[in-house]
Each structure stands twice: as structure tokens, then as C-alpha cells.
């Protein structure tokens, strides 16, 4: 385990190949700010939650990898 302020893409560059090409958007879903990326069929896939409420992270509808309706 590494405890460092150095970004992970600097330490492990081979794992982050192609990540720079992702297009991410921030949006509100169910009252929570989420970061999504466009998937197949115009659907959005949750990549990250931007919330300070611990209960949002326990909501199964807000888990990373969940697909949202087309936007």
C-alpha cells in the first residue's frame, strides 16, 4: 500500500493507458452529483460519486458501473 500525494497515473502509467481519452461528465442523478462516461447506446455509466453523504455510497442505484438512461 502506498501513502503518497503522487497521482496513481504517475506511479503506474501502464495501468492508465487510454484513460486520458475517456470523456467524463458531471451531472445530477437522484439529487447526487455523479461523474459519468458515455457508454453503448447513448447510456451513461457512473464512474464516480461526488458526495459527502455516506448514505449515497450505500445506495445500490449509485454504485460505479451502474448504467443510467440515455442523456
PDB file with SEQRES, HELIX, SHEET and CRYST1 records, atoms N, CA, C and O in Angstrom:
SEQRES   1 A   71  UNK UNK UNK UNK UNK UNK UNK UNK UNK UNK UNK UNK UNK          
SEQRES   2 A   71  UNK UNK UNK UNK UNK UNK UNK UNK UNK UNK UNK UNK UNK          
SEQRES   3 A   71  UNK UNK UNK UNK UNK UNK UNK UNK UNK UNK UNK UNK UNK          
SEQRES   4 A   71  UNK UNK UNK UNK UNK UNK UNK UNK UNK UNK UNK UNK UNK          
SEQRES   5 A   71  UNK UNK UNK UNK UNK UNK UNK UNK UNK UNK UNK UNK UNK          
SEQRES   6 A   71  UNK UNK UNK UNK UNK UNK                                      
HELIX    1 AA1 UNK A    8  UNK A   11  1                                   4    
HELIX    2 AA2 UNK A   13  UNK A   16  5                                   4    
HELIX    3 AA3 UNK A   19  UNK A   21  5                                   3    
HELIX    4 AA4 UNK A   40  UNK A   42  5                                   3    
HELIX    5 AA5 UNK A   54  UNK A   58  1                                   5    
HELIX    6 AA6 UNK A   60  UNK A   62  5                                   3    
SHEET    1 AA1 4 UNK A  24  UNK A  29  0                                        
SHEET    2 AA1 4 UNK A  32  UNK A  38 -1                                        
SHEET    3 AA1 4 UNK A  44  UNK A  49 -1                                        
SHEET    4 AA1 4 UNK A  67  UNK A  68 -1                                        
CRYST1    1.000    1.000    1.000  90.00  90.00  90.00 P 1           1          
ATOM      1  N   UNK A   1       0.844  -1.156   0.000  1.00  0.00           N  
ATOM      2  CA  UNK A   1       0.000   0.000   0.000  1.00  0.00           C  
ATOM      3  C   UNK A   1       0.899   1.231   0.000  1.00  0.00           C  
ATOM      4  O   UNK A   1       1.857   1.321   0.769  1.00  0.00           O  
ATOM      5  N   UNK A   2       0.576   2.161  -0.865  1.00  0.00           N  
ATOM      6  CA  UNK A   2       1.352   3.388  -0.960  1.00  0.00           C  
ATOM      7  C   UNK A   2       0.557   4.563  -0.393  1.00  0.00           C  
ATOM      8  O   UNK A   2      -0.595   4.786  -0.767  1.00  0.00           O  
ATOM      9  N   UNK A   3       1.176   5.297   0.499  1.00  0.00           N  
ATOM     10  CA  UNK A   3       0.576   6.517   1.025  1.00  0.00           C  
ATOM     11  C   UNK A   3       1.399   7.682   0.472  1.00  0.00           C  
ATOM     12  O   UNK A   3       2.461   8.011   1.000  1.00  0.00           O  
ATOM     13  N   UNK A   4       0.899   8.290  -0.582  1.00  0.00           N  
ATOM     14  CA  UNK A   4       1.655   9.328  -1.251  1.00  0.00           C  
ATOM     15  C   UNK A   4       0.715  10.344  -1.882  1.00  0.00           C  
ATOM     16  O   UNK A   4      -0.451  10.046  -2.140  1.00  0.00           O  
ATOM     17  N   UNK A   5       1.220  11.532  -2.126  1.00  0.00           N  
ATOM     18  CA  UNK A   5       0.427  12.545  -2.807  1.00  0.00           C  
ATOM     19  C   UNK A   5       0.648  12.482  -4.317  1.00  0.00           C  
ATOM     20  O   UNK A   5      -0.002  13.209  -5.070  1.00  0.00           O  
ATOM     21  N   UNK A   6       1.559  11.620  -4.762  1.00  0.00           N  
ATOM     22  CA  UNK A   6       1.836  11.469  -6.190  1.00  0.00           C  
ATOM     23  C   UNK A   6       0.644  10.749  -6.834  1.00  0.00           C  
ATOM     24  O   UNK A   6       0.220   9.704  -6.341  1.00  0.00           O  
ATOM     25  N   UNK A   7       0.101  11.295  -7.926  1.00  0.00           N  
ATOM     26  CA  UNK A   7      -1.042  10.653  -8.582  1.00  0.00           C  
ATOM     27  C   UNK A   7      -0.720   9.229  -9.042  1.00  0.00           C  
ATOM     28  O   UNK A   7       0.413   8.928  -9.418  1.00  0.00           O  
ATOM     29  N   UNK A   8      -1.711   8.380  -9.006  1.00  0.00           N  
ATOM     30  CA  UNK A   8      -1.525   6.970  -9.355  1.00  0.00           C  
ATOM     31  C   UNK A   8      -1.053   6.802 -10.793  1.00  0.00           C  
ATOM     32  O   UNK A   8      -0.294   5.876 -11.081  1.00  0.00           O  
ATOM     33  N   UNK A   9      -1.486   7.683 -11.710  1.00  0.00           N  
ATOM     34  CA  UNK A   9      -1.077   7.517 -13.104  1.00  0.00           C  
ATOM     35  C   UNK A   9       0.412   7.795 -13.308  1.00  0.00           C  
ATOM     36  O   UNK A   9       0.977   7.399 -14.327  1.00  0.00           O  
ATOM     37  N   UNK A  10       1.050   8.465 -12.360  1.00  0.00           N  
ATOM     38  CA  UNK A  10       2.491   8.688 -12.440  1.00  0.00           C  
ATOM     39  C   UNK A  10       3.240   7.445 -11.962  1.00  0.00           C  
ATOM     40  O   UNK A  10       4.269   7.081 -12.532  1.00  0.00           O  
ATOM     41  N   UNK A  11       2.731   6.800 -10.926  1.00  0.00           N  
ATOM     42  CA  UNK A  11       3.382   5.619 -10.361  1.00  0.00           C  
ATOM     43  C   UNK A  11       3.133   4.379 -11.216  1.00  0.00           C  
ATOM     44  O   UNK A  11       4.036   3.562 -11.395  1.00  0.00           O  
ATOM     45  N   UNK A  12       1.925   4.229 -11.741  1.00  0.00           N  
ATOM     46  CA  UNK A  12       1.546   3.064 -12.537  1.00  0.00           C  
ATOM     47  C   UNK A  12       1.078   3.487 -13.928  1.00  0.00           C  
ATOM     48  O   UNK A  12      -0.106   3.341 -14.230  1.00  0.00           O  
ATOM     49  N   UNK A  13       1.949   4.000 -14.777  1.00  0.00           N  
ATOM     50  CA  UNK A  13       1.497   4.521 -16.071  1.00  0.00           C  
ATOM     51  C   UNK A  13       0.903   3.456 -16.993  1.00  0.00           C  
ATOM     52  O   UNK A  13       0.020   3.764 -17.794  1.00  0.00           O  
ATOM     53  N   UNK A  14       1.367   2.219 -16.895  1.00  0.00           N  
ATOM     54  CA  UNK A  14       0.849   1.169 -17.782  1.00  0.00           C  
ATOM     55  C   UNK A  14      -0.616   0.836 -17.505  1.00  0.00           C  
ATOM     56  O   UNK A  14      -1.305   0.356 -18.405  1.00  0.00           O  
ATOM     57  N   UNK A  15      -1.105   1.071 -16.314  1.00  0.00           N  
ATOM     58  CA  UNK A  15      -2.498   0.801 -15.983  1.00  0.00           C  
ATOM     59  C   UNK A  15      -3.428   1.910 -16.444  1.00  0.00           C  
ATOM     60  O   UNK A  15      -4.643   1.715 -16.491  1.00  0.00           O  
ATOM     61  N   UNK A  16      -2.883   3.064 -16.785  1.00  0.00           N  
ATOM     62  CA  UNK A  16      -3.706   4.207 -17.145  1.00  0.00           C  
ATOM     63  C   UNK A  16      -3.598   4.560 -18.623  1.00  0.00           C  
ATOM     64  O   UNK A  16      -3.936   5.676 -19.018  1.00  0.00           O  
ATOM     65  N   UNK A  17      -3.134   3.626 -19.439  1.00  0.00           N  
ATOM     66  CA  UNK A  17      -3.068   3.859 -20.880  1.00  0.00           C  
ATOM     67  C   UNK A  17      -4.493   3.947 -21.412  1.00  0.00           C  
ATOM     68  O   UNK A  17      -5.299   3.054 -21.153  1.00  0.00           O  
ATOM     69  N   UNK A  18      -4.813   4.983 -22.133  1.00  0.00           N  
ATOM     70  CA  UNK A  18      -6.145   5.146 -22.703  1.00  0.00           C  
ATOM     71  C   UNK A  18      -7.138   5.840 -21.789  1.00  0.00           C  
ATOM     72  O   UNK A  18      -8.216   6.227 -22.239  1.00  0.00           O  
ATOM     73  N   UNK A  19      -6.805   6.004 -20.529  1.00  0.00           N  
ATOM     74  CA  UNK A  19      -7.723   6.662 -19.604  1.00  0.00           C  
ATOM     75  C   UNK A  19      -7.889   8.128 -19.977  1.00  0.00           C  
ATOM     76  O   UNK A  19      -8.960   8.702 -19.777  1.00  0.00           O  
ATOM     77  N   UNK A  20      -6.836   8.741 -20.521  1.00  0.00           N  
ATOM     78  CA  UNK A  20      -6.909  10.146 -20.882  1.00  0.00           C  
ATOM     79  C   UNK A  20      -7.928  10.386 -21.990  1.00  0.00           C  
ATOM     80  O   UNK A  20      -8.434  11.498 -22.133  1.00  0.00           O  
ATOM     81  N   UNK A  21      -8.231   9.360 -22.769  1.00  0.00           N  
ATOM     82  CA  UNK A  21      -9.143   9.513 -23.895  1.00  0.00           C  
ATOM     83  C   UNK A  21     -10.610   9.425 -23.486  1.00  0.00           C  
ATOM     84  O   UNK A  21     -11.494   9.708 -24.295  1.00  0.00           O  
ATOM     85  N   UNK A  22     -10.878   9.036 -22.240  1.00  0.00           N  
ATOM     86  CA  UNK A  22     -12.251   8.955 -21.779  1.00  0.00           C  
ATOM     87  C   UNK A  22     -12.850  10.354 -21.676  1.00  0.00           C  
ATOM     88  O   UNK A  22     -12.178  11.303 -21.271  1.00  0.00           O  
ATOM     89  N   UNK A  23     -14.109  10.465 -22.046  1.00  0.00           N  
ATOM     90  CA  UNK A  23     -14.805  11.726 -21.876  1.00  0.00           C  
ATOM     91  C   UNK A  23     -15.768  11.570 -20.709  1.00  0.00           C  
ATOM     92  O   UNK A  23     -16.697  10.765 -20.756  1.00  0.00           O  
ATOM     93  N   UNK A  24     -15.534  12.340 -19.678  1.00  0.00           N  
ATOM     94  CA  UNK A  24     -16.332  12.252 -18.460  1.00  0.00           C  
ATOM     95  C   UNK A  24     -17.160  13.515 -18.300  1.00  0.00           C  
ATOM     96  O   UNK A  24     -16.725  14.612 -18.651  1.00  0.00           O  
ATOM     97  N   UNK A  25     -18.373  13.341 -17.758  1.00  0.00           N  
ATOM     98  CA  UNK A  25     -19.268  14.446 -17.487  1.00  0.00           C  
ATOM     99  C   UNK A  25     -19.724  14.374 -16.047  1.00  0.00           C  
ATOM    100  O   UNK A  25     -19.854  13.292 -15.475  1.00  0.00           O  
ATOM    101  N   UNK A  26     -19.964  15.527 -15.471  1.00  0.00           N  
ATOM    102  CA  UNK A  26     -20.536  15.626 -14.149  1.00  0.00           C  
ATOM    103  C   UNK A  26     -22.010  15.986 -14.313  1.00  0.00           C  
ATOM    104  O   UNK A  26     -22.361  16.879 -15.084  1.00  0.00           O  
ATOM    105  N   UNK A  27     -22.868  15.279 -13.576  1.00  0.00           N  
ATOM    106  CA  UNK A  27     -24.305  15.538 -13.673  1.00  0.00           C  
ATOM    107  C   UNK A  27     -24.985  15.171 -12.364  1.00  0.00           C  
ATOM    108  O   UNK A  27     -24.413  14.477 -11.524  1.00  0.00           O  
ATOM    109  N   UNK A  28     -26.208  15.644 -12.206  1.00  0.00           N  
ATOM    110  CA  UNK A  28     -27.036  15.298 -11.049  1.00  0.00           C  
ATOM    111  C   UNK A  28     -27.897  14.090 -11.395  1.00  0.00           C  
ATOM    112  O   UNK A  28     -28.555  14.075 -12.435  1.00  0.00           O  
ATOM    113  N   UNK A  29     -27.897  13.080 -10.533  1.00  0.00           N  
ATOM    114  CA  UNK A  29     -28.765  11.920 -10.701  1.00  0.00           C  
ATOM    115  C   UNK A  29     -29.318  11.568  -9.330  1.00  0.00           C  
ATOM    116  O   UNK A  29     -28.565  11.284  -8.399  1.00  0.00           O  
ATOM    117  N   UNK A  30     -30.629  11.589  -9.218  1.00  0.00           N  
ATOM    118  CA  UNK A  30     -31.316  11.315  -7.953  1.00  0.00           C  
ATOM    119  C   UNK A  30     -30.845  12.254  -6.848  1.00  0.00           C  
ATOM    120  O   UNK A  30     -30.762  11.866  -5.682  1.00  0.00           O  
ATOM    121  N   UNK A  31     -30.536  13.501  -7.229  1.00  0.00           N  
ATOM    122  CA  UNK A  31     -30.127  14.511  -6.269  1.00  0.00           C  
ATOM    123  C   UNK A  31     -28.677  14.422  -5.830  1.00  0.00           C  
ATOM    124  O   UNK A  31     -28.270  15.110  -4.893  1.00  0.00           O  
ATOM    125  N   UNK A  32     -27.892  13.581  -6.496  1.00  0.00           N  
ATOM    126  CA  UNK A  32     -26.489  13.400  -6.124  1.00  0.00           C  
ATOM    127  C   UNK A  32     -25.623  13.724  -7.336  1.00  0.00           C  
ATOM    128  O   UNK A  32     -25.951  13.339  -8.458  1.00  0.00           O  
ATOM    129  N   UNK A  33     -24.531  14.423  -7.114  1.00  0.00           N  
ATOM    130  CA  UNK A  33     -23.586  14.739  -8.188  1.00  0.00           C  
ATOM    131  C   UNK A  33     -22.769  13.480  -8.500  1.00  0.00           C  
ATOM    132  O   UNK A  33     -22.128  12.911  -7.616  1.00  0.00           O  
ATOM    133  N   UNK A  34     -22.801  13.053  -9.766  1.00  0.00           N  
ATOM    134  CA  UNK A  34     -22.056  11.877 -10.200  1.00  0.00           C  
ATOM    135  C   UNK A  34     -21.223  12.226 -11.427  1.00  0.00           C  
ATOM    136  O   UNK A  34     -21.559  13.143 -12.177  1.00  0.00           O  
ATOM    137  N   UNK A  35     -20.148  11.494 -11.622  1.00  0.00           N  
ATOM    138  CA  UNK A  35     -19.327  11.610 -12.823  1.00  0.00           C  
ATOM    139  C   UNK A  35     -19.650  10.393 -13.675  1.00  0.00           C  
ATOM    140  O   UNK A  35     -19.587   9.258 -13.203  1.00  0.00           O  
ATOM    141  N   UNK A  36     -19.998  10.638 -14.937  1.00  0.00           N  
ATOM    142  CA  UNK A  36     -20.403   9.558 -15.831  1.00  0.00           C  
ATOM    143  C   UNK A  36     -19.569   9.595 -17.111  1.00  0.00           C  
ATOM    144  O   UNK A  36     -18.963  10.609 -17.460  1.00  0.00           O  
ATOM    145  N   UNK A  37     -19.563   8.448 -17.796  1.00  0.00           N  
ATOM    146  CA  UNK A  37     -18.985   8.388 -19.132  1.00  0.00           C  
ATOM    147  C   UNK A  37     -20.024   7.769 -20.048  1.00  0.00           C  
ATOM    148  O   UNK A  37     -20.822   6.934 -19.624  1.00  0.00           O  
ATOM    149  N   UNK A  38     -20.009   8.180 -21.293  1.00  0.00           N  
ATOM    150  CA  UNK A  38     -20.988   7.691 -22.256  1.00  0.00           C  
ATOM    151  C   UNK A  38     -20.638   6.257 -22.635  1.00  0.00           C  
ATOM    152  O   UNK A  38     -19.493   5.941 -22.957  1.00  0.00           O  
ATOM    153  N   UNK A  39     -21.655   5.398 -22.589  1.00  0.00           N  
ATOM    154  CA  UNK A  39     -21.476   4.010 -22.961  1.00  0.00           C  
ATOM    155  C   UNK A  39     -22.194   3.702 -24.257  1.00  0.00           C  
ATOM    156  O   UNK A  39     -22.557   4.604 -25.012  1.00  0.00           O  
ATOM    157  N   UNK A  40     -22.394   2.432 -24.504  1.00  0.00           N  
ATOM    158  CA  UNK A  40     -23.068   1.987 -25.727  1.00  0.00           C  
ATOM    159  C   UNK A  40     -24.526   2.417 -25.712  1.00  0.00           C  
ATOM    160  O   UNK A  40     -25.169   2.404 -24.662  1.00  0.00           O  
ATOM    161  N   UNK A  41     -25.046   2.792 -26.859  1.00  0.00           N  
ATOM    162  CA  UNK A  41     -26.448   3.157 -26.974  1.00  0.00           C  
ATOM    163  C   UNK A  41     -26.791   4.503 -26.349  1.00  0.00           C  
ATOM    164  O   UNK A  41     -27.963   4.789 -26.104  1.00  0.00           O  
ATOM    165  N   UNK A  42     -25.792   5.324 -26.091  1.00  0.00           N  
ATOM    166  CA  UNK A  42     -26.063   6.633 -25.510  1.00  0.00           C  
ATOM    167  C   UNK A  42     -26.327   6.598 -24.020  1.00  0.00           C  
ATOM    168  O   UNK A  42     -26.659   7.628 -23.433  1.00  0.00           O  
ATOM    169  N   UNK A  43     -26.190   5.441 -23.392  1.00  0.00           N  
ATOM    170  CA  UNK A  43     -26.397   5.364 -21.953  1.00  0.00           C  
ATOM    171  C   UNK A  43     -25.174   5.896 -21.227  1.00  0.00           C  
ATOM    172  O   UNK A  43     -24.069   5.900 -21.770  1.00  0.00           O  
ATOM    173  N   UNK A  44     -25.378   6.337 -20.013  1.00  0.00           N  
ATOM    174  CA  UNK A  44     -24.289   6.847 -19.189  1.00  0.00           C  
ATOM    175  C   UNK A  44     -23.955   5.821 -18.115  1.00  0.00           C  
ATOM    176  O   UNK A  44     -24.845   5.205 -17.530  1.00  0.00           O  
ATOM    177  N   UNK A  45     -22.678   5.648 -17.868  1.00  0.00           N  
ATOM    178  CA  UNK A  45     -22.220   4.726 -16.829  1.00  0.00           C  
ATOM    179  C   UNK A  45     -21.588   5.541 -15.713  1.00  0.00           C  
ATOM    180  O   UNK A  45     -20.741   6.398 -15.967  1.00  0.00           O  
ATOM    181  N   UNK A  46     -21.994   5.279 -14.489  1.00  0.00           N  
ATOM    182  CA  UNK A  46     -21.444   6.002 -13.340  1.00  0.00           C  
ATOM    183  C   UNK A  46     -19.993   5.582 -13.139  1.00  0.00           C  
ATOM    184  O   UNK A  46     -19.678   4.395 -13.061  1.00  0.00           O  
ATOM    185  N   UNK A  47     -19.118   6.581 -13.057  1.00  0.00           N  
ATOM    186  CA  UNK A  47     -17.698   6.344 -12.827  1.00  0.00           C  
ATOM    187  C   UNK A  47     -17.338   6.672 -11.385  1.00  0.00           C  
ATOM    188  O   UNK A  47     -16.529   5.980 -10.767  1.00  0.00           O  
ATOM    189  N   UNK A  48     -17.949   7.746 -10.844  1.00  0.00           N  
ATOM    190  CA  UNK A  48     -17.572   8.226  -9.519  1.00  0.00           C  
ATOM    191  C   UNK A  48     -18.711   9.029  -8.916  1.00  0.00           C  
ATOM    192  O   UNK A  48     -19.472   9.676  -9.636  1.00  0.00           O  
ATOM    193  N   UNK A  49     -18.828   8.987  -7.600  1.00  0.00           N  
ATOM    194  CA  UNK A  49     -19.770   9.838  -6.876  1.00  0.00           C  
ATOM    195  C   UNK A  49     -19.020  11.041  -6.336  1.00  0.00           C  
ATOM    196  O   UNK A  49     -17.872  10.925  -5.908  1.00  0.00           O  
ATOM    197  N   UNK A  50     -19.668  12.193  -6.356  1.00  0.00           N  
ATOM    198  CA  UNK A  50     -19.101  13.405  -5.769  1.00  0.00           C  
ATOM    199  C   UNK A  50     -20.039  13.848  -4.657  1.00  0.00           C  
ATOM    200  O   UNK A  50     -20.810  14.795  -4.814  1.00  0.00           O  
ATOM    201  N   UNK A  51     -19.962  13.156  -3.542  1.00  0.00           N  
ATOM    202  CA  UNK A  51     -20.880  13.413  -2.442  1.00  0.00           C  
ATOM    203  C   UNK A  51     -20.138  13.304  -1.119  1.00  0.00           C  
ATOM    204  O   UNK A  51     -19.174  12.549  -0.990  1.00  0.00           O  
ATOM    205  N   UNK A  52     -20.601  14.067  -0.142  1.00  0.00           N  
ATOM    206  CA  UNK A  52     -20.046  13.959   1.202  1.00  0.00           C  
ATOM    207  C   UNK A  52     -20.962  13.169   2.130  1.00  0.00           C  
ATOM    208  O   UNK A  52     -20.635  12.963   3.299  1.00  0.00           O  
ATOM    209  N   UNK A  53     -22.098  12.729   1.617  1.00  0.00           N  
ATOM    210  CA  UNK A  53     -23.055  11.966   2.417  1.00  0.00           C  
ATOM    211  C   UNK A  53     -22.729  10.472   2.316  1.00  0.00           C  
ATOM    212  O   UNK A  53     -22.823   9.907   1.226  1.00  0.00           O  
ATOM    213  N   UNK A  54     -22.349   9.818   3.414  1.00  0.00           N  
ATOM    214  CA  UNK A  54     -22.010   8.393   3.377  1.00  0.00           C  
ATOM    215  C   UNK A  54     -23.165   7.515   2.889  1.00  0.00           C  
ATOM    216  O   UNK A  54     -22.927   6.454   2.310  1.00  0.00           O  
ATOM    217  N   UNK A  55     -24.399   7.937   3.111  1.00  0.00           N  
ATOM    218  CA  UNK A  55     -25.538   7.135   2.672  1.00  0.00           C  
ATOM    219  C   UNK A  55     -25.624   7.041   1.147  1.00  0.00           C  
ATOM    220  O   UNK A  55     -26.147   6.059   0.620  1.00  0.00           O  
ATOM    221  N   UNK A  56     -25.122   8.042   0.441  1.00  0.00           N  
ATOM    222  CA  UNK A  56     -25.125   7.985  -1.021  1.00  0.00           C  
ATOM    223  C   UNK A  56     -24.259   6.838  -1.524  1.00  0.00           C  
ATOM    224  O   UNK A  56     -24.572   6.231  -2.547  1.00  0.00           O  
ATOM    225  N   UNK A  57     -23.180   6.538  -0.821  1.00  0.00           N  
ATOM    226  CA  UNK A  57     -22.282   5.463  -1.234  1.00  0.00           C  
ATOM    227  C   UNK A  57     -22.869   4.085  -0.949  1.00  0.00           C  
ATOM    228  O   UNK A  57     -22.403   3.087  -1.500  1.00  0.00           O  
ATOM    229  N   UNK A  58     -23.878   4.022  -0.101  1.00  0.00           N  
ATOM    230  CA  UNK A  58     -24.539   2.755   0.205  1.00  0.00           C  
ATOM    231  C   UNK A  58     -25.732   2.485  -0.699  1.00  0.00           C  
ATOM    232  O   UNK A  58     -26.274   1.380  -0.681  1.00  0.00           O  
ATOM    233  N   UNK A  59     -26.153   3.463  -1.487  1.00  0.00           N  
ATOM    234  CA  UNK A  59     -27.300   3.316  -2.380  1.00  0.00           C  
ATOM    235  C   UNK A  59     -26.892   2.468  -3.583  1.00  0.00           C  
ATOM    236  O   UNK A  59     -26.012   2.879  -4.338  1.00  0.00           O  
ATOM    237  N   UNK A  60     -27.507   1.290  -3.786  1.00  0.00           N  
ATOM    238  CA  UNK A  60     -27.116   0.423  -4.904  1.00  0.00           C  
ATOM    239  C   UNK A  60     -27.370   1.041  -6.278  1.00  0.00           C  
ATOM    240  O   UNK A  60     -26.755   0.616  -7.256  1.00  0.00           O  
ATOM    241  N   UNK A  61     -28.257   2.029  -6.378  1.00  0.00           N  
ATOM    242  CA  UNK A  61     -28.522   2.684  -7.667  1.00  0.00           C  
ATOM    243  C   UNK A  61     -27.441   3.696  -8.039  1.00  0.00           C  
ATOM    244  O   UNK A  61     -27.423   4.198  -9.163  1.00  0.00           O  
ATOM    245  N   UNK A  62     -26.542   3.997  -7.105  1.00  0.00           N  
ATOM    246  CA  UNK A  62     -25.498   4.986  -7.350  1.00  0.00           C  
ATOM    247  C   UNK A  62     -24.100   4.377  -7.379  1.00  0.00           C  
ATOM    248  O   UNK A  62     -23.107   5.101  -7.307  1.00  0.00           O  
ATOM    249  N   UNK A  63     -24.017   3.070  -7.484  1.00  0.00           N  
ATOM    250  CA  UNK A  63     -22.722   2.406  -7.483  1.00  0.00           C  
ATOM    251  C   UNK A  63     -22.002   2.598  -8.816  1.00  0.00           C  
ATOM    252  O   UNK A  63     -22.649   2.583  -9.863  1.00  0.00           O  
ATOM    253  N   UNK A  64     -20.682   2.777  -8.804  1.00  0.00           N  
ATOM    254  CA  UNK A  64     -19.938   2.857 -10.061  1.00  0.00           C  
ATOM    255  C   UNK A  64     -20.175   1.616 -10.912  1.00  0.00           C  
ATOM    256  O   UNK A  64     -20.182   0.491 -10.413  1.00  0.00           O  
ATOM    257  N   UNK A  65     -20.368   1.846 -12.196  1.00  0.00           N  
ATOM    258  CA  UNK A  65     -20.669   0.759 -13.128  1.00  0.00           C  
ATOM    259  C   UNK A  65     -22.143   0.669 -13.476  1.00  0.00           C  
ATOM    260  O   UNK A  65     -22.503   0.036 -14.468  1.00  0.00           O  
ATOM    261  N   UNK A  66     -23.007   1.292 -12.675  1.00  0.00           N  
ATOM    262  CA  UNK A  66     -24.440   1.280 -12.980  1.00  0.00           C  
ATOM    263  C   UNK A  66     -24.690   2.138 -14.206  1.00  0.00           C  
ATOM    264  O   UNK A  66     -24.080   3.195 -14.368  1.00  0.00           O  
ATOM    265  N   UNK A  67     -25.590   1.681 -15.072  1.00  0.00           N  
ATOM    266  CA  UNK A  67     -25.918   2.458 -16.263  1.00  0.00           C  
ATOM    267  C   UNK A  67     -27.184   3.273 -16.006  1.00  0.00           C  
ATOM    268  O   UNK A  67     -28.123   2.813 -15.355  1.00  0.00           O  
ATOM    269  N   UNK A  68     -27.180   4.482 -16.532  1.00  0.00           N  
ATOM    270  CA  UNK A  68     -28.304   5.401 -16.411  1.00  0.00           C  
ATOM    271  C   UNK A  68     -29.006   5.490 -17.759  1.00  0.00           C  
ATOM    272  O   UNK A  68     -28.408   5.149 -18.779  1.00  0.00           O  
ATOM    273  N   UNK A  69     -30.239   5.933 -17.792  1.00  0.00           N  
ATOM    274  CA  UNK A  69     -30.927   6.112 -19.069  1.00  0.00           C  
ATOM    275  C   UNK A  69     -30.156   7.078 -19.963  1.00  0.00           C  
ATOM    276  O   UNK A  69     -29.324   7.853 -19.490  1.00  0.00           O  
ATOM    277  N   UNK A  70     -30.442   7.022 -21.251  1.00  0.00           N  
ATOM    278  CA  UNK A  70     -29.768   7.888 -22.232  1.00  0.00           C  
ATOM    279  C   UNK A  70     -29.917   9.349 -21.835  1.00  0.00           C  
ATOM    280  O   UNK A  70     -30.958   9.763 -21.326  1.00  0.00           O  
ATOM    281  N   UNK A  71     -28.870  10.121 -22.073  1.00  0.00           N  
ATOM    282  CA  UNK A  71     -28.916  11.554 -21.755  1.00  0.00           C  
ATOM    283  C   UNK A  71     -28.488  12.373 -22.936  1.00  0.00           C  
ATOM    284  O   UNK A  71     -28.463  13.601 -22.858  1.00  0.00           O  
TER     285      UNK A  71                                                      
END                                                                             
